[in-house]
Amino acid sequence: MIRPLIISLSCLLLAQCQSQESTNTSARGESTRPKNIILLIGDGMGVTQVTSRFYYGEGEPNFSRFPYVGLIKTSSSREKITDSAAGATAFSAGQKTYNGAIGVKDDSTSVETITELVSDELSTGMIATSSIVHATPASFYAHVPARSQYEDIAAQLTTSSIDFFAGGGTQFFAERTDGLNYLDSLADHGFTIDTTQLQQPENFSMERKYGFLLAPDGMPRMLDGRGDFLPQATQMALDYLSQDEDGFFLMVEGSQIDWGGHANDAEYIIEEVKDFDKTLGVALDFAERDGNTLVVVTADHETGGFALSSGDNYNNLVGTFSTGGHTPDLIPVFAYGPGAELFAGIYENTGIYDKMIEASGWKKNDSSVASR
């Protein structure tokens, strides 16, 4: 009789917790559906990369603040091991596609992204420590058969539904092989563009769109003095997008965790993960204050086969690697806010898109307009 009693008590406690959570939610005026979604992607970030933050850096990691944790399977449509383009398209459009594909299906036809889906109703933003035309951010607004088509991707940003972006990549807009200047095109399409610094404009209203291009290609490494670009850009995006009473979707990428893995450089990875974790704190603080924001954290794949191994003794950790490429490891998912419980369990990477849609109630219709 002991085991049934334990099960009964567990069920009772779970019911009480759920009831208390519902009561607290109602008391704070929170909705059962999120008005806003913040998706944070640590490119190349597997379980060990996350683990590194628990051993390096000060204070309790912000990863610890998430009540729901899951795992995703990351294979692309044709390969067991995905790249960032196919991985990000799974997140942005809920489609398995081939490695290198940006916003297109396996047959190379365009597929609607989540930023396009919600654009008639909500505001949208993107931030990356890579160039803004790199695989992950590009997959949320562009449609090309090959991720290397950087200049084509840049051209598509000018007419996209994105309202705010920050990252690197000026050379793909102003130093192009075709001689065109797409910084002017961005301005013609309503963007205020800054290529010198991340500074909030005086009249920071939704009457304009905003773009920050602060490096020729990717942003500097944390080891080379990037500073607080990622958390500060995230806070600026939230200050801007939260002015939309209908809600917003924001994607934030810690791009260079992946680059540290490719370089088999443990210090590079650790510093980028610390920066990403600090950015999680910005998102979570906003979500806690707001009460109607879903925060989802995951990665497209793991890079490097990174491990924290014992050195001279069990207290001496040494970063080791099994490859300079990607691995097929299951990838962690962290979720907080209304609908966060949907992200527990083990599922395909396309489930990130599906669960965001399910949690929010955003739906496609014949005219591809978001509705609630």
Buried (B, 14 or more C-beta within 10 A) or exposed (E): EEEEEEEEEEEEEEEEEEEEEEEEBEEEEBBEBBBBBBBBBBBBBBBBBBBBBEEBBEEEBBBEBBEBBBBBBBBBBEEEBBBBBBBBBBBBBBBBBBBBBBBBBBEEEBBBBBBBBBBEBBBBBBBBBBBBBBBBBBBBBBBBBBBEBBBBBBBBBBEBBBBBBBBBBBBBBBEBEEEBEBBEBBBEEEBBBBBEEBEEEEEBEBEBBBBBBBBBBBBBBBBEEBEBBBBBBBBBBBEBBBEBEEBBBBBBBBBBBBBBBBBBBBBBBBBBBBBBBBBBBBBBBBBBEBBBBBBBBBBBBBBBBBBBEEEEEEEEBEBBBEBEEBBBBBBBBBBBBBBBBBBBBEBBBBBBBBBBBBBBBBEEEEEEEBEE
